[in-house]
Amino acid sequence: MRKLVYYVATTLDGFIAGPDGGDPSGQEYFPVTPDLVQFIIANYPETLPAPARQALGIDGPPLVFDTVVEGRSSYEIGLAGGLTNAYPHLRHIVFSRTMTTSPDPDVEVVGSDPADFLRELKSAPGKDIWLVGGGGKIAAALLAEIDQLVLKQNPSVIGSGVPLFDGPFAPHHFQPVDEILLDGDVRILTYNRRVQETGADG
């Protein structure tokens, strides 16, 4: 079965964006260093937005993900930058109960329950599914369906902002399976969902 992977940059104190919720890429607490770019190109090239892929000459097939899912707040960061579809090389799904029409014919807007939709999506053939960071709320709504966390942990503390998960108290357990320290001090941490003996998580 396909995995839902929450692949996102985070600070040491668990924030994926500053208090304004805007695009954190390139901020002093999330620097885009050459070694990080090379890691992404080698391991997750499909997670680079179309303008970056074009600038870097990347046009090959996806290695890990063929589908990207996100909430409206995350999607609107791209819209604010003039991109109606930052990932035209992937199936692009936006969860929103307020956006009734898609700004782009290749972006699917889904107004139904995200968890129900993801369960069906995971059972269909294909590569893994990438959950984009953004508002943190969609990650909380999909927490029970997340199979793997890949955290680009930056050595920074910002005190407040958009949390990795923004939702109610709901313990879930993950097993650390890999750790890579890049030259620029970003640590790539990979966790798989830990399955309890009963088959239930939590």
C-alpha positions in Angstrom: 0.0 0.0 0.0 1.2 3.5 -0.7 2.4 5.6 2.2 1.4 9.1 3.2 4.6 10.9 4.1 4.8 14.2 5.9 8.0 15.7 4.4 8.6 19.1 5.8 11.2 21.5 7.3 10.9 22.2 11.0 12.7 24.2 13.7 14.0 22.6 16.9 11.0 23.7 18.7 8.6 22.2 16.2 7.5 25.1 14.0 7.2 24.8 10.2 6.7 28.5 9.5 6.7 31.8 11.4 3.7 33.5 13.0 2.6 35.1 9.7 2.2 31.7 8.1 4.0 32.8 5.0 6.6 30.9 2.9 9.5 30.2 5.3 11.9 29.0 2.7 15.1 31.1 2.7 14.3 32.8 6.1 17.2 32.9 8.5 15.8 30.1 10.5 15.2 27.9 7.3 18.2 28.7 5.1 18.3 26.9 1.7 21.9 25.9 1.6 23.7 24.2 -1.3 24.0 20.9 0.5 20.3 20.9 1.3 19.5 21.5 -2.4 21.7 18.7 -3.4 20.1 16.4 -0.9 16.6 17.2 -2.3 17.7 16.8 -5.9 19.2 13.4 -5.1 16.4 12.1 -2.9 13.1 14.0 -3.4 13.5 16.0 -6.7 9.7 16.0 -7.3 9.2 18.1 -4.1 10.9 21.1 -5.8 8.4 23.5 -7.3 8.2 23.8 -11.0 10.3 27.1 -11.3 13.1 25.5 -9.2 13.0 22.3 -11.3 13.3 24.3 -14.5 16.2 26.4 -13.1 18.0 23.3 -12.0 17.3 21.4 -15.2 15.3 18.7 -13.5 12.7 17.0 -15.7 12.9 13.3 -14.8 10.2 11.1 -13.4 9.4 11.3 -9.7 11.5 9.1 -7.4 9.3 8.8 -4.3 6.0 10.7 -4.7 3.5 10.9 -7.6 0.9 12.8 -5.6 1.0 15.9 -3.4 -1.7 16.9 -0.9 -2.1 20.0 1.1 -4.5 22.4 2.8 -5.8 25.6 1.5 -3.4 27.8 3.6 -0.4 26.0 2.1 -1.8 26.2 -1.4 -2.4 29.9 -1.1 1.3 30.5 -0.4 2.0 29.4 -4.0 -1.0 31.4 -5.3 0.4 34.6 -3.6 3.6 34.0 -5.6 1.7 33.7 -8.9 1.7 29.9 -9.1 -1.7 28.2 -9.5 0.1 24.8 -9.6 3.5 24.7 -8.1 3.7 20.9 -8.8 2.4 20.3 -12.3 4.6 17.1 -12.5 2.5 15.5 -9.7 -1.2 14.8 -9.1 -2.0 17.9 -7.0 -4.8 17.8 -4.4 -5.9 20.6 -2.2 -8.3 20.0 0.8 -10.7 22.9 1.4 -14.3 23.3 2.4 -14.4 26.9 1.4 -12.7 26.9 -2.0 -15.5 25.8 -4.4 -13.6 26.0 -7.7 -10.0 25.3 -8.5 -7.8 28.1 -9.8 -6.0 25.6 -12.0 -7.5 22.8 -14.2 -4.8 20.4 -13.0 -5.3 21.0 -9.3 -8.1 19.0 -7.6 -10.0 20.6 -4.8 -11.5 18.1 -2.3 -14.1 19.2 0.1 -14.8 15.9 1.7 -13.2 14.5 4.9 -9.4 14.4 4.3 -8.8 11.2 6.2 -11.5 9.3 4.3 -10.1 10.5 1.0 -6.6 9.6 2.0 -7.5 6.1 3.0 -9.0 5.5 -0.5 -6.0 7.2 -2.2 -3.5 5.0 -0.3 -5.2 1.9 -1.4 -4.9 2.8 -5.1 -1.8 1.9 -7.2 1.0 4.4 -7.4 4.0 5.9 -5.6 3.9 7.4 -2.2 1.9 10.5 -1.3 3.5 13.7 -0.1 1.8 15.8 2.6 3.1 19.4 2.3 3.6 21.5 5.4 1.5 24.6 5.6 -1.1 25.5 8.2 -0.3 22.5 10.4 -4.1 21.9 10.6 -4.2 19.5 7.7 -1.4 17.5 9.2 -3.3 17.2 12.4 -6.5 16.1 10.5 -4.5 13.5 8.7 -2.3 12.4 11.6 -3.9 8.9 11.9 -3.1 8.3 8.2 0.5 9.5 8.2 2.8 6.5 7.7 6.1 8.3 7.7 7.7 11.6 8.9 10.7 13.0 7.1 11.7 16.1 9.0 14.3 18.6 7.7 15.2 19.8 11.2 16.9 23.1 11.3 19.2 24.1 14.2 17.0 27.1 15.1 14.4 28.0 17.7 11.8 30.7 16.9 9.5 30.6 19.9 6.2 30.8 18.1 4.7 30.2 14.7 2.9 27.5 12.8 3.3 24.1 14.6 4.2 20.9 12.9 0.8 19.6 14.0 -2.0 22.0 14.9 -4.8 20.1 16.4 -6.2 18.4 19.6 -4.3 16.2 22.0 -4.0 12.9 20.2 -0.9 10.7 21.0 0.6 8.8 18.1 3.9 6.9 18.1 6.7 6.8 15.5 9.9 4.8 15.3 13.1 6.6 14.3 14.6 4.7 11.3 17.2 7.1 9.7 19.2 10.2 10.5 21.4 12.3 8.2 23.4 15.3 9.2 24.1 17.7 6.3 27.1 19.9 6.2 24.9 23.0 6.8 23.7 21.5 10.0 20.2 20.5 8.8 19.4 17.1 10.2 17.2 14.8 8.1 15.1 12.7 10.5 13.0 9.8 9.3 10.3 8.1 11.4 8.0 5.3 10.5 4.6 4.8 12.3 5.1 2.4 15.1 2.4 -0.4 15.0 1.4 -1.7 18.4 1.0 -5.4 19.0 -2.8 -5.0 18.9 -2.5 -3.3 15.5 -3.8 0.0 16.9 -1.7 3.1 17.3 -1.7 5.3 20.4 
